[in-house]
Amino acid sequence: MKRILMAAALGLAVSMTATSPVQAASTSQEEAILLKKKKALAAKIAAEKALAEAEAEAAKLKKKRSAAAAKPAAQRKGAIVKIEPVVDRRVTTRRDCNGFLKCLFGKRSARVTRNGGYQTASFSGAGGNKVKLSRKTTSETVAWTESKYPVGSIVVKTPERALYYITGEGEAIRYSVGVGKEGMQWSGSSTIVRKAEWPSWTPPKTMIAREAAKGHYIPDFMEGGPGNPLGARAMYIGGSIYRVHGTNNEASIGGAVSSGCIRMMNADVVDLYDRVKIGAKIYVHQ
């Protein structure tokens, strides 16, 4: 009898301490849920911290930009353009400015010289100023074997992002250029019908509408000058709306960036402008 009672007591103790499979599964689920909640909380805290850091950095950058914009142009760090009184080595010009409209819309003229630090283009507007342009150039003399193109002509090879000016005697001057965006590239041949120094810009209405749809405002007309997208020089291609012109955005050279025009460094377009004659042939290849 005593043995029977002891066995019964032992069985009861075992049944009380053992955990059923159902209880074990329930405990495991609770632990998984708790771990998931901890991970979600940690991710939320990290995201909030990153957002706060980004907002602080944006506020700091905005403050720096506001301070830079408040400085006079001459004091801004890294300024490329410097305005000084007109003193040109080849030609010194002066135009009196009588009346507001004459000063605002009067004809502008320019001449070019060079010095050791910059390419200097004298840009005479109201009272006369000269603008120091970047000397960055991509020009190089290369061997040229394509004899079908006449001396003095321009050949644009869109896939190469290159423009060649044929000098003769088996040589050409090669310049890196920006070309039309995908869908705006073209090919054909024509002539240079007009040349302009510090050209003004009248954007096509289709371009104005296209950019407006993207939220970008383009003026109907922009006077020539250092801030004009056409840069220091332009050569107009007959029978088209396109030009070979300079740029105030050097980083765009070598890319498919324009609405069909051929874009050059300002130093390069000034050099080409001085070489090309009205009536010169131009060939554009895709």
C-alpha positions in Angstrom: 0.0 0.0 0.0 2.8 2.4 0.9 4.5 1.7 -2.4 1.3 2.4 -4.3 0.9 5.8 -2.5 4.5 6.7 -3.2 4.1 5.9 -6.9 0.9 8.0 -7.2 2.6 11.0 -5.5 5.6 10.8 -7.8 3.3 10.6 -10.9 1.4 13.7 -9.7 4.6 15.7 -9.3 5.8 14.8 -12.8 2.5 15.8 -14.3 2.6 19.2 -12.5 6.1 20.1 -13.6 5.9 18.9 -17.3 4.9 21.5 -19.9 2.4 20.4 -22.6 3.3 20.9 -26.3 0.5 23.4 -26.6 1.9 25.5 -23.7 5.4 25.4 -25.2 4.1 26.6 -28.6 2.2 29.4 -27.0 5.3 30.6 -25.1 7.3 30.5 -28.3 4.8 32.7 -30.2 4.7 35.3 -27.4 8.5 35.5 -27.5 8.5 36.0 -31.3 5.9 38.7 -31.1 7.8 40.5 -28.3 11.0 40.3 -30.4 9.2 41.7 -33.5 7.9 44.6 -31.4 11.4 45.3 -30.1 12.8 45.4 -33.7 10.0 47.6 -34.9 10.6 50.0 -32.0 14.4 50.1 -32.7 13.7 50.8 -36.5 11.3 53.6 -35.6 13.8 55.2 -33.3 16.6 54.9 -36.0 14.3 56.4 -38.6 13.3 59.4 -36.4 17.0 60.0 -35.6 17.9 59.9 -39.3 15.1 62.3 -40.2 16.1 64.7 -37.5 19.7 64.7 -38.7 18.6 65.3 -42.3 16.4 68.2 -41.3 19.2 69.7 -39.3 21.6 69.4 -42.3 19.0 70.9 -44.7 18.5 73.9 -42.3 22.3 74.3 -42.1 22.6 74.2 -45.9 19.8 76.7 -46.4 21.4 79.1 -43.9 24.7 78.9 -45.8 23.0 79.6 -49.1 21.2 82.5 -47.7 24.4 83.9 -46.4 26.2 83.4 -49.7 23.4 85.0 -51.7 23.6 88.1 -49.4 27.3 88.6 -50.2 28.3 90.9 -53.1 29.2 88.9 -56.2 32.9 89.8 -55.9 33.1 88.2 -52.5 31.5 84.9 -53.4 33.9 82.0 -53.2 34.7 80.3 -56.4 33.2 83.0 -58.6 34.3 82.5 -62.3 33.0 85.8 -63.7 34.7 89.0 -62.7 33.5 92.4 -63.9 36.0 95.2 -64.4 36.2 98.4 -66.5 36.9 97.7 -70.2 40.5 97.5 -71.1 41.0 95.4 -74.2 44.4 94.7 -75.6 43.2 94.8 -79.2 40.3 97.2 -79.1 39.1 99.6 -76.5 35.5 100.7 -77.0 33.2 103.0 -75.2 29.5 103.7 -75.7 27.6 106.5 -74.0 24.5 105.4 -72.2 21.8 108.1 -72.6 18.4 107.1 -71.4 17.0 104.0 -69.6 15.7 102.2 -72.7 19.0 102.7 -74.6 21.0 101.4 -71.7 18.7 98.4 -71.4 18.2 97.4 -75.0 21.2 99.1 -76.7 23.5 97.1 -78.9 26.3 95.2 -77.2 29.8 94.5 -78.7 32.7 92.3 -77.8 36.3 91.7 -78.6 38.6 88.9 -77.4 42.1 88.8 -75.9 44.0 86.2 -73.9 46.1 86.3 -70.8 47.9 83.7 -68.7 45.1 83.0 -66.3 41.8 83.5 -68.1 40.4 84.0 -71.6 39.2 87.5 -71.4 36.2 88.7 -73.4 35.4 92.4 -73.2 31.6 92.6 -72.9 30.4 96.2 -73.4 26.9 96.9 -72.0 25.9 99.9 -70.0 29.1 101.8 -69.5 31.3 98.9 -70.7 32.5 95.9 -68.7 34.9 93.0 -69.3 34.2 89.5 -68.2 36.8 87.0 -67.4 35.7 83.6 -68.7 37.1 80.2 -67.7 40.1 79.1 -69.8 38.9 75.4 -69.7 39.3 74.0 -73.2 39.0 70.6 -74.9 40.6 71.5 -78.2 43.3 69.4 -79.7 44.8 69.0 -83.1 44.3 65.5 -84.5 45.0 63.6 -87.7 42.2 63.8 -90.3 41.9 61.4 -93.3 38.3 62.0 -94.4 39.1 64.1 -97.5 35.5 64.5 -98.7 35.0 67.4 -96.3 36.4 70.8 -97.5 38.9 72.8 -95.6 37.1 75.3 -93.3 34.1 73.0 -92.7 32.6 71.7 -89.5 31.9 68.0 -88.9 29.9 67.0 -85.8 30.0 63.3 -84.8 27.1 62.9 -82.3 28.1 59.4 -81.0 31.6 60.7 -80.2 30.2 64.0 -78.6 32.9 65.7 -80.8 33.1 68.6 -83.3 35.9 68.7 -85.9 37.0 71.9 -87.7 38.9 70.9 -90.8 42.2 72.8 -91.1 43.6 71.0 -94.1 46.9 69.1 -94.6 45.5 66.0 -93.0 44.6 67.7 -89.7 41.6 68.9 -87.9 40.9 70.6 -84.5 38.7 68.4 -82.3 36.5 69.9 -79.6 34.3 68.0 -77.0 30.6 69.1 -77.3 27.2 68.5 -75.8 24.6 67.2 -78.2 20.8 66.8 -78.4 19.0 64.7 -75.8 17.6 61.3 -76.9 14.8 62.0 -79.4 16.1 65.5 -80.2 19.3 64.5 -82.1 19.4 65.0 -85.8 21.7 64.7 -88.8 22.2 66.5 -92.1 24.3 69.2 -93.8 23.9 72.9 -94.1 25.9 76.1 -93.9 26.7 78.7 -91.2 24.5 81.6 -92.2 25.1 84.0 -89.2 27.5 84.5 -86.3 26.9 86.4 -83.1 29.0 87.5 -80.2 27.2 87.3 -76.8 24.0 86.2 -78.6 20.5 86.9 -77.2 18.2 83.9 -76.8 14.5 83.6 -77.9 13.4 80.0 -76.9 10.9 78.3 -79.2 7.4 78.2 -77.9 7.4 74.4 -77.9 10.4 74.4 -75.5 8.7 76.9 -73.2 5.6 74.7 -73.1 7.6 71.5 -72.7 9.6 72.9 -69.8 6.5 74.5 -68.2 4.9 71.1 -68.1 7.9 70.0 -66.0 7.5 73.0 -63.7 10.5 74.9 -65.2 10.0 78.6 -66.2 11.8 79.8 -69.3 11.6 83.5 -70.3 10.3 84.5 -73.7 13.6 86.4 -74.4 17.0 86.6 -72.7 19.5 89.3 -73.5 23.1 88.2 -74.3 25.6 88.1 -71.5 27.5 85.8 -69.1 24.3 84.4 -67.7 22.8 83.5 -71.1 22.6 79.8 -71.9 24.0 80.4 -75.4 27.3 81.5 -73.8 29.9 83.8 -75.4 29.4 83.0 -79.2 26.9 81.4 -81.5 27.0 80.2 -85.1 23.6 79.7 -86.7 22.9 76.7 -89.0 20.9 77.6 -92.1 17.5 76.1 -92.6 17.1 75.1 -89.0 16.5 76.5 -85.5 19.8 75.0 -84.4 23.1 76.7 -83.5 26.7 75.9 -82.5 27.1 77.9 -79.3 28.8 78.3 -76.0 27.4 77.5 -72.5 27.3 78.8 -69.0 27.2 75.2 -67.8 30.5 73.5 -68.5 29.5 70.3 -66.7 27.1 69.6 -69.6 29.9 69.2 -72.2 30.2 65.6 -73.3 26.5 64.7 -72.6 23.2 64.4 -74.5 21.8 67.6 -72.9 20.4 70.1 -75.5 17.2 70.4 -77.6 19.3 69.8 -80.7 21.9 72.5 -80.6 25.6 71.8 -80.4 27.0 73.1 -77.2 30.7 74.0 -76.5 32.9 75.3 -73.8 33.1 79.1 -74.0 36.8 79.1 -74.6 36.3 76.5 -77.4 33.4 78.4 -79.0 35.4 81.6 -79.1 38.3 79.8 -80.8 36.0 78.2 -83.3 34.1 81.4 -84.0 37.3 83.2 -84.9 38.1 80.4 -87.5 34.7 79.8 -89.1 33.5 82.0 -92.0 29.9 82.8 -93.0 29.0 80.2 -95.6 31.1 77.4 -94.1 29.7 73.9 -94.5 28.5 72.0 -91.5 27.8 68.3 -91.4 26.1 66.6 -88.4 26.2 62.8 -88.2 24.3 60.5 -85.8 
